[in-house]
């Protein structure tokens, strides 16, 4: 399993070869073995293989072609719907339509998604994590017919790789690991932590293409812009209200 982890690659080109049912079932079962809050499993995995539905999901993922090319798309959802109904049908009084439980369910869903990713790669499959899921959650809700209490938080495309890209760079451990307590970063720390990333040939090419002085400017000015951040933040909060995850606001207004 360590080999799988340390050789993870983001795959964006896939063969048309279908995934065997037994393999797909195994990787989904791996998802269910992930850690979960109180063993509640407040998440769902929606497996999409139909061409027409994948076309619609492609629209929700900024039209990235791997969504159509990969044989399987798995949408991981924060889901208190099933758990709430179980409580109701068992004479219990659930109180899970609030932001706390959206966050709790999102954690459960993301833990499951990582197990699925590792199991897929251990079976010779490739995966790609689709970032736009929470940006266009409302559209995914419509495509997948998600009821109240269910919000998509992550998507993986899964299939047999049709490329062998290099490993993606990662920050050194110093950049992400703190021992005992959090140690804030000095300018010298930041310079050291990002030195290798900023010196890469790929970074130099990006700077030339985007006509920017620093790599950070590409992220702030081009990729994750202020206006987009604010817009999609408002959109996500509206989706949470639509899906019934903000009932605490009603309580506060009383």
VOPAGU-2260 file (C-alpha; in pm, 1 decimal, decimal comma):
REM VOPAGU-2260
SITE   aa  ch    i         X         Y         Z
SITE  UNK   A    0       0,0       0,0       0,0
SITE  UNK   A    1     292,2     237,7      66,1
SITE  UNK   A    2     403,5     189,0    -294,6
SITE  UNK   A    3      53,7     290,0    -405,4
SITE  UNK   A    4      63,4     603,9    -193,6
SITE  UNK   A    5     410,6     717,0    -295,4
SITE  UNK   A    6     345,9     649,5    -664,8
SITE  UNK   A    7      14,0     832,9    -685,4
SITE  UNK   A    8     -30,4    1020,4   -1010,8
SITE  UNK   A    9    -318,3    1233,5   -1130,2
SITE  UNK   A   10    -454,6    1065,8   -1443,6
SITE  UNK   A   11    -635,3    1280,6   -1698,3
SITE  UNK   A   12    -640,1    1039,4   -1995,0
SITE  UNK   A   13    -821,0     704,5   -1974,5
SITE  UNK   A   14    -868,3     393,3   -2184,9
SITE  UNK   A   15   -1223,5     294,4   -2274,9
SITE  UNK   A   16   -1173,1     -40,7   -2099,8
SITE  UNK   A   17   -1459,2     -94,8   -1851,7
SITE  UNK   A   18   -1386,1    -166,9   -1487,4
SITE  UNK   A   19   -1479,3    -521,3   -1388,1
SITE  UNK   A   20   -1778,3    -534,2   -1151,8
SITE  UNK   A   21   -1579,4    -730,9    -893,6
SITE  UNK   A   22   -1300,8    -470,1    -893,0
SITE  UNK   A   23   -1545,2    -181,7    -865,7
SITE  UNK   A   24   -1724,4    -351,3    -576,2
SITE  UNK   A   25   -1393,3    -407,2    -398,5
SITE  UNK   A   26   -1288,6     -43,2    -419,5
SITE  UNK   A   27   -1633,1      73,0    -304,2
SITE  UNK   A   28   -1614,8    -165,2      -8,1
SITE  UNK   A   29   -1274,6     -15,8      70,3
SITE  UNK   A   30   -1450,1     319,3      90,7
SITE  UNK   A   31   -1689,2     185,8     352,7
SITE  UNK   A   32   -1397,2      76,1     571,7
SITE  UNK   A   33   -1280,8     434,5     618,9
SITE  UNK   A   34   -1295,0     594,6     961,8
SITE  UNK   A   35   -1625,2     768,2    1029,9
SITE  UNK   A   36   -1780,3     986,8    1298,4
SITE  UNK   A   37   -1935,0     761,8    1563,1
SITE  UNK   A   38   -1968,4     488,3    1299,0
SITE  UNK   A   39   -2260,9     684,4    1154,5
SITE  UNK   A   40   -2130,8     678,4     794,2
SITE  UNK   A   41   -2306,6    1001,9     709,1
SITE  UNK   A   42   -2197,9     993,5     345,7
SITE  UNK   A   43   -2306,3     838,4      17,1
SITE  UNK   A   44   -2118,3     738,9    -297,2
SITE  UNK   A   45   -2300,8     787,9    -627,5
SITE  UNK   A   46   -2147,2     571,6    -901,8
SITE  UNK   A   47   -2213,8     696,6   -1254,4
SITE  UNK   A   48   -2136,1     488,6   -1564,1
SITE  UNK   A   49   -2412,5     585,8   -1808,1
SITE  UNK   A   50   -2283,5     796,3   -2096,5
SITE  UNK   A   51   -2570,2    1046,4   -2085,7
SITE  UNK   A   52   -2527,9    1113,8   -1715,9
SITE  UNK   A   53   -2151,3    1145,8   -1750,7
SITE  UNK   A   54   -2210,8    1405,1   -2022,6
SITE  UNK   A   55   -2418,9    1605,1   -1774,5
SITE  UNK   A   56   -2156,2    1567,4   -1503,0
SITE  UNK   A   57   -1893,4    1680,3   -1755,1
SITE  UNK   A   58   -2084,6    2008,7   -1775,2
SITE  UNK   A   59   -2059,7    2047,0   -1396,6
SITE  UNK   A   60   -1683,3    1983,9   -1391,7
SITE  UNK   A   61   -1581,7    2276,0   -1615,0
SITE  UNK   A   62   -1604,3    2040,6   -1915,6
SITE  UNK   A   63   -1289,7    1845,2   -1834,8
SITE  UNK   A   64   -1285,4    1554,1   -2076,8
SITE  UNK   A   65   -1167,0    1286,0   -1833,3
SITE  UNK   A   66   -1518,6    1292,4   -1687,1
SITE  UNK   A   67   -1650,6    1158,8   -2017,8
SITE  UNK   A   68   -1352,8     935,5   -2097,5
SITE  UNK   A   69   -1318,6     748,1   -1767,2
SITE  UNK   A   70   -1558,8     452,3   -1738,6
SITE  UNK   A   71   -1667,7     544,4   -1385,1
SITE  UNK   A   72   -1736,8     870,7   -1203,4
SITE  UNK   A   73   -1791,8     852,8    -827,9
SITE  UNK   A   74   -1949,6    1147,3    -646,6
SITE  UNK   A   75   -1898,6    1149,3    -270,3
SITE  UNK   A   76   -2172,9    1326,0     -79,1
SITE  UNK   A   77   -2218,1    1455,7     271,0
SITE  UNK   A   78   -2542,6    1275,1     354,6
SITE  UNK   A   79   -2753,5    1308,1     669,8
SITE  UNK   A   80   -3068,7    1207,3     480,5
SITE  UNK   A   81   -3034,1     833,0     535,2
SITE  UNK   A   82   -2921,0     865,5     896,9
SITE  UNK   A   83   -3205,0    1107,8     976,0
SITE  UNK   A   84   -3463,7     870,9     830,4
SITE  UNK   A   85   -3319,9     578,7    1026,0
SITE  UNK   A   86   -3355,4     781,1    1346,0
SITE  UNK   A   87   -3711,7     881,0    1260,6
SITE  UNK   A   88   -3813,9     525,5    1175,9
SITE  UNK   A   89   -3665,2     408,8    1508,0
SITE  UNK   A   90   -3860,8     654,0    1727,7
SITE  UNK   A   91   -3560,0     885,4    1773,6
SITE  UNK   A   92   -3561,2    1264,3    1730,1
SITE  UNK   A   93   -3275,3    1362,9    1492,6
SITE  UNK   A   94   -3117,3    1709,7    1484,2
SITE  UNK   A   95   -2866,5    1689,3    1200,9
SITE  UNK   A   96   -2978,5    1953,5     950,0
SITE  UNK   A   97   -2719,2    2209,0    1056,3
SITE  UNK   A   98   -2376,2    2326,1     951,7
SITE  UNK   A   99   -2195,7    2116,3    1211,6
SITE  UNK   A  100   -2331,5    1798,6    1058,0
SITE  UNK   A  101   -2260,4    1914,7     704,6
SITE  UNK   A  102   -1898,8    1950,5     810,5
SITE  UNK   A  103   -1906,0    1617,2     994,9
SITE  UNK   A  104   -2058,2    1440,7     695,2
SITE  UNK   A  105   -1808,5    1605,4     460,2
SITE  UNK   A  106   -1520,7    1466,6     665,9
SITE  UNK   A  107   -1674,4    1118,5     648,8
SITE  UNK   A  108   -1721,6    1147,9     272,2
SITE  UNK   A  109   -1364,8    1264,6     212,7
SITE  UNK   A  110   -1218,3     986,0     425,3
SITE  UNK   A  111   -1419,2     735,7     220,6
SITE  UNK   A  112   -1301,1     895,7    -104,2
SITE  UNK   A  113    -936,2     855,3      -9,4
SITE  UNK   A  114    -989,1     486,3      68,5
SITE  UNK   A  115   -1154,7     443,3    -270,9
SITE  UNK   A  116    -866,9     623,6    -443,3
SITE  UNK   A  117    -605,8     403,3    -275,4
SITE  UNK   A  118    -798,3      83,2    -348,9
SITE  UNK   A  119    -846,1     186,4    -711,8
SITE  UNK   A  120    -474,8     252,6    -761,0
SITE  UNK   A  121    -386,3     -74,7    -585,1
SITE  UNK   A  122    -597,1    -248,2    -852,8
SITE  UNK   A  123    -407,1     -83,1   -1138,9
SITE  UNK   A  124    -662,6     192,1   -1196,5
SITE  UNK   A  125    -598,6     563,9   -1217,1
SITE  UNK   A  126    -794,8     842,2   -1052,7
SITE  UNK   A  127    -838,2    1216,0   -1078,1
SITE  UNK   A  128    -986,5    1430,8    -802,3
SITE  UNK   A  129   -1226,3    1686,6    -951,4
SITE  UNK   A  130   -1196,7    2021,6    -776,2
SITE  UNK   A  131   -1507,1    2195,9    -919,0
SITE  UNK   A  132   -1750,6    1971,2    -726,8
SITE  UNK   A  133   -1820,7    2217,6    -446,1
SITE  UNK   A  134   -1816,8    2513,1    -688,4
SITE  UNK   A  135   -2104,2    2375,5    -895,0
SITE  UNK   A  136   -2271,9    2162,1    -630,1
SITE  UNK   A  137   -2617,6    2292,2    -718,5
SITE  UNK   A  138   -2590,9    2157,7   -1074,6
SITE  UNK   A  139   -2463,0    1820,6    -953,2
SITE  UNK   A  140   -2756,5    1800,8    -712,3
SITE  UNK   A  141   -2991,1    1838,1   -1009,7
SITE  UNK   A  142   -2805,4    1586,3   -1227,8
SITE  UNK   A  143   -2789,6    1318,4    -957,7
SITE  UNK   A  144   -3132,4    1394,9    -809,1
SITE  UNK   A  145   -2993,0    1445,9    -459,3
SITE  UNK   A  146   -3258,7    1505,1    -190,5
SITE  UNK   A  147   -3240,7    1746,2     102,0
SITE  UNK   A  148   -2972,1    1653,2     348,4
SITE  UNK   A  149   -2732,0    1550,0      69,5
SITE  UNK   A  150   -2456,8    1769,7     -81,3
SITE  UNK   A  151   -2172,8    1658,9    -315,4
SITE  UNK   A  152   -1829,8    1737,7    -172,9
SITE  UNK   A  153   -1585,3    1538,3    -387,6
SITE  UNK   A  154   -1569,9    1357,0    -720,1
SITE  UNK   A  155   -1327,0    1095,3    -847,9
SITE  UNK   A  156   -1302,3     980,3   -1206,9
SITE  UNK   A  157   -1174,6     622,2   -1216,7
SITE  UNK   A  158   -1043,1     406,3   -1499,0
SITE  UNK   A  159    -743,9     239,6   -1660,4
SITE  UNK   A  160    -473,8     499,8   -1733,1
SITE  UNK   A  161    -390,5     595,3   -2090,3
SITE  UNK   A  162     -89,3     801,3   -1983,3
SITE  UNK   A  163     199,2     783,2   -1738,5
SITE  UNK   A  164     256,4    1137,5   -1611,2
SITE  UNK   A  165     540,9    1226,1   -1375,0
SITE  UNK   A  166     485,6    1253,9   -1003,3
SITE  UNK   A  167     343,5    1587,6    -894,5
SITE  UNK   A  168     570,1    1794,2    -674,3
SITE  UNK   A  169     492,8    1820,9    -302,5
SITE  UNK   A  170     613,3    2056,5     -30,0
SITE  UNK   A  171     873,6    1915,3     209,3
SITE  UNK   A  172     749,2    1778,4     542,3
SITE  UNK   A  173     868,2    2096,2     709,1
SITE  UNK   A  174     599,8    2282,4     517,5
SITE  UNK   A  175     304,9    2085,4     649,1
SITE  UNK   A  176     409,6    1910,1     970,7
SITE  UNK   A  177     415,9    2073,5    1314,6
SITE  UNK   A  178     536,8    1885,7    1621,7
SITE  UNK   A  179     361,7    1930,2    1957,2
SITE  UNK   A  180     213,9    2273,5    1874,7
SITE  UNK   A  181     169,9    2490,1    1566,3
SITE  UNK   A  182     480,2    2691,3    1480,3
SITE  UNK   A  183     397,3    2990,8    1265,6
SITE  UNK   A  184     606,5    3058,3     954,3
SITE  UNK   A  185     865,7    3330,2     919,8
SITE  UNK   A  186     953,6    3476,6     581,3
SITE  UNK   A  187    1271,2    3266,9     589,1
SITE  UNK   A  188    1062,0    2954,1     650,1
SITE  UNK   A  189     838,0    3034,7     353,1
SITE  UNK   A  190    1138,4    3101,2     128,8
SITE  UNK   A  191    1289,1    2765,7     222,4
SITE  UNK   A  192     966,5    2563,1     202,8
SITE  UNK   A  193     870,6    2692,4    -143,8
SITE  UNK   A  194    1221,7    2713,6    -289,2
SITE  UNK   A  195    1210,1    2386,3    -481,1
SITE  UNK   A  196     860,3    2445,3    -620,1
SITE  UNK   A  197     949,6    2795,2    -735,5
SITE  UNK   A  198    1272,5    2678,0    -901,6
SITE  UNK   A  199    1106,5    2409,3   -1115,7
SITE  UNK   A  200    1122,8    2435,2   -1494,4
SITE  UNK   A  201     744,5    2398,5   -1502,8
SITE  UNK   A  202     714,3    2705,8   -1280,0
SITE  UNK   A  203     938,0    2909,3   -1508,8
SITE  UNK   A  204     721,5    2809,7   -1804,1
SITE  UNK   A  205     403,8    2906,1   -1619,4
SITE  UNK   A  206     546,7    3245,2   -1529,6
SITE  UNK   A  207     634,8    3310,6   -1892,8
SITE  UNK   A  208     295,9    3196,9   -2022,9
SITE  UNK   A  209     101,6    3397,5   -1764,7
SITE  UNK   A  210     333,5    3699,0   -1767,6
SITE  UNK   A  211     365,5    3698,5   -1389,4
SITE  UNK   A  212     653,8    3769,8   -1153,3
SITE  UNK   A  213     580,2    3496,8    -899,1
SITE  UNK   A  214     401,0    3162,1    -888,0
SITE  UNK   A  215     179,8    3289,3    -606,2
SITE  UNK   A  216      44,3    3558,3    -841,5
SITE  UNK   A  217     -70,8    3288,2   -1083,4
SITE  UNK   A  218    -279,3    3134,6    -804,3
SITE  UNK   A  219    -420,1    3461,7    -669,6
SITE  UNK   A  220    -474,7    3642,9    -999,1
SITE  UNK   A  221    -556,1    3361,7   -1241,6
SITE  UNK   A  222    -659,9    3035,6   -1076,4
SITE  UNK   A  223    -837,0    3122,8    -751,6
SITE  UNK   A  224    -944,4    3483,0    -793,4
SITE  UNK   A  225   -1110,4    3694,1    -525,9
SITE  UNK   A  226   -1434,3    3745,3    -718,3
SITE  UNK   A  227   -1464,0    3373,4    -789,7
SITE  UNK   A  228   -1390,6    3286,6    -427,7
SITE  UNK   A  229   -1664,1    3518,4    -305,0
SITE  UNK   A  230   -1913,0    3406,8    -569,2
SITE  UNK   A  231   -1870,1    3035,2    -509,3
SITE  UNK   A  232   -1869,6    3086,1    -132,4
SITE  UNK   A  233   -2212,4    3248,8    -158,0
SITE  UNK   A  234   -2326,7    2975,2    -394,7
SITE  UNK   A  235   -2219,3    2699,8    -156,0
SITE  UNK   A  236   -2391,8    2863,6     140,6
SITE  UNK   A  237   -2710,1    2896,4     -67,7
SITE  UNK   A  238   -2683,7    2526,8    -160,3
SITE  UNK   A  239   -2648,3    2432,4     205,5
SITE  UNK   A  240   -2962,9    2630,3     286,0
SITE  UNK   A  241   -3144,5    2470,9      -8,0
SITE  UNK   A  242   -3042,8    2123,4     109,1
SITE  UNK   A  243   -3146,1    2190,5     467,3
SITE  UNK   A  244   -2806,1    2215,9     632,9
SITE  UNK   A  245   -2852,8    2560,1     787,5
SITE  UNK   A  246   -3145,0    2501,8    1022,9
SITE  UNK   A  247   -2937,4    2649,0    1305,2
SITE  UNK   A  248   -3001,7    2989,5    1143,6
SITE  UNK   A  249   -3375,5    2940,2    1195,1
SITE  UNK   A  250   -3317,1    2854,9    1560,2
SITE  UNK   A  251   -3106,2    3168,4    1607,4
SITE  UNK   A  252   -3381,0    3385,8    1457,0
SITE  UNK   A  253   -3640,6    3268,2    1708,5
